[in-house]
Amino acid sequence: MKFIDRLLTIIITATITSAIWIVAGGSLIENATSAGQRDATRPAEAAPSPLPSETASGVADAATDAPVAGALDTRSASAPSESDTRQLLIPVRNIRASDLTDTFSDSRAGGQRLHEAIDIMAPKGTAVVSAAPGTVEKLFRSDAGGLTIYVRSQDRETIHYYAHLDKYAEGLKEGQRVRRGQRLGAVGSSGNASDEAPHLHFAILQTTEDAEWWEPANAVNPYPLLTQR
């Protein structure tokens, strides 16, 4: 009998203990899933994922307080319109279309890159004029281009680049609007141009309206546009 009593006692004790653990465990689970405990036990559910409209450009991320990047600009540069090309003026005074040479595809730097511009040969000091109306985006001196000018078109999608200037026109400044044929500077040999061959390095760059002047752009051959060939 003593053995049976002990066995019953063990069984009853185990049953009661299990029941206690089941009740306690259920309470803990219930508390853990309650709204008041989510921040501590289930942080992923504390705040829902932001909606697409909440992650637009200029809106800060709630977790980091940092600006969230907007969608990528998928627009691409397009060729200048026919109306734009008809307005182009040869950007060196007293130079005719028959005086121009197509050097756009010539190699430079020992064949490492293409020229992607034309060189308009003229005596030092010859007036450089704006090929089209626009705004002076940047006056910049570089080791290669020397004194340079970046003029952005009125629709902001084309940049005319003038390099190797001897000097700028008096009073020329960034942000200034220029008309077609307005004097911008003078032909020279600044930068890596030869003193014995002064010329204007003239390039046409197709870009997008929000791109900076220094960002990569698509080069367009100025020769056929200036000669109408």
BELTAQUI-V430406 format. One record per residue. N is the residue number from 1. SS is DSSP state (~ for helix, > for strand, _ for the rest). PSI is psi in radians with two decimals (999 if undefined). Layout:
N/SS/PSI, N/SS/PSI
This chain:
1/_/-0.67, 2/~/-0.67, 3/~/-0.74, 4/~/-0.71, 5/~/-0.76, 6/~/-0.70, 7/~/-0.74, 8/~/-0.71, 9/~/-0.76, 10/~/-0.77, 11/~/-0.79, 12/~/-0.76, 13/~/-0.78, 14/~/-0.68, 15/~/-0.80, 16/~/-0.75, 17/~/-0.76, 18/~/-0.72, 19/~/-0.71, 20/~/-0.78, 21/~/-0.64, 22/~/-0.80, 23/~/-0.79, 24/~/-0.76, 25/~/-0.69, 26/~/-0.68, 27/~/-0.72, 28/~/-0.73, 29/~/-0.74, 30/~/-0.74, 31/~/-0.64, 32/~/-0.51, 33/_/-0.02, 34/_/2.74, 35/~/-0.62, 36/~/-0.35, 37/~/-0.05, 38/~/-0.67, 39/~/-0.58, 40/~/-0.66, 41/~/-0.41, 42/_/1.18, 43/~/-0.46, 44/~/-0.42, 45/~/-0.03, 46/_/-0.58, 47/_/2.30, 48/_/2.81, 49/_/2.48, 50/_/2.60, 51/_/2.74, 52/~/-0.63, 53/~/-0.34, 54/~/-0.15, 55/~/0.42, 56/_/2.89, 57/_/2.36, 58/_/-0.13, 59/_/2.34, 60/>/2.53, 61/_/2.22, 62/_/-0.52, 63/_/-0.63, 64/_/-0.19, 65/_/0.43, 66/_/2.61, 67/>/2.45, 68/_/2.32, 69/_/2.45, 70/_/-3.06, 71/_/2.62, 72/_/2.54, 73/_/1.94, 74/_/0.07, 75/_/2.57, 76/_/2.73, 77/_/2.51, 78/_/2.78, 79/_/2.63, 80/_/2.57, 81/_/2.82, 82/~/-0.64, 83/~/-0.63, 84/~/-0.76, 85/~/-0.51, 86/~/-0.40, 87/_/-0.17, 88/_/2.36, 89/_/2.47, 90/_/2.13, 91/_/0.26, 92/>/2.23, 93/_/2.39, 94/_/0.30, 95/_/2.27, 96/_/2.87, 97/~/-0.63, 98/~/-0.25, 99/~/-0.21, 100/_/2.62, 101/_/2.39, 102/_/1.80, 103/_/0.26, 104/_/-0.73, 105/_/0.11, 106/_/2.65, 107/>/2.66, 108/>/2.88, 109/_/0.81, 110/_/0.54, 111/_/0.12, 112/_/-0.35, 113/>/2.86, 114/>/2.72, 115/_/-0.84, 116/_/0.69, 117/_/3.05, 118/>/2.58, 119/>/2.13, 120/>/1.85, 121/>/2.38, 122/_/2.71, 123/_/2.59, 124/_/2.36, 125/_/-0.18, 126/_/2.45, 127/>/2.32, 128/>/2.25, 129/>/2.80, 130/_/2.23, 131/_/-0.41, 132/_/2.84, 133/_/2.67, 134/>/-2.80, 135/>/2.37, 136/>/1.87, 137/>/-0.70, 138/>/2.37, 139/>/2.10, 140/>/2.44, 141/>/2.12, 142/>/2.82, 143/_/-0.69, 144/_/-0.86, 145/_/-0.20, 146/>/-2.39, 147/>/2.12, 148/>/2.78, 149/>/2.34, 150/>/2.00, 151/>/2.11, 152/>/2.43, 153/_/2.94, 154/_/-0.54, 155/_/0.02, 156/_/0.24, 157/_/0.03, 158/>/2.42, 159/>/2.24, 160/>/2.21, 161/>/2.17, 162/>/2.23, 163/>/2.91, 164/>/0.46, 165/>/2.62, 166/>/-0.62, 167/>/2.86, 168/>/2.72, 169/_/2.52, 170/_/2.26, 171/_/-0.07, 172/_/2.34, 173/_/2.79, 174/_/2.46, 175/_/-0.14, 176/_/2.37, 177/>/2.36, 178/>/2.61, 179/_/2.85, 180/_/2.23, 181/_/-0.05, 182/_/2.45, 183/>/2.27, 184/>/-0.51, 185/>/-2.68, 186/>/2.54, 187/>/2.46, 188/>/-2.73, 189/_/0.48, 190/_/2.82, 191/_/-2.41, 192/_/0.27, 193/_/2.66, 194/_/2.41, 195/_/-0.43, 196/_/-0.15, 197/_/1.17, 198/_/2.48, 199/>/2.91, 200/>/2.18, 201/>/2.00, 202/>/2.19, 203/>/2.61, 204/>/2.16, 205/>/2.12, 206/>/2.23, 207/_/-2.84, 208/_/2.75, 209/_/-0.42, 210/_/-0.09, 211/_/2.57, 212/_/2.81, 213/_/-0.49, 214/_/-0.10, 215/_/2.65, 216/_/2.49, 217/_/2.92, 218/>/2.13, 219/>/2.40, 220/>/2.38, 221/_/2.04, 222/~/-0.40, 223/~/-0.97, 224/~/-0.46, 225/~/-0.61, 226/~/-0.42, 227/~/-0.12, 228/_/0.71, 229/_/999
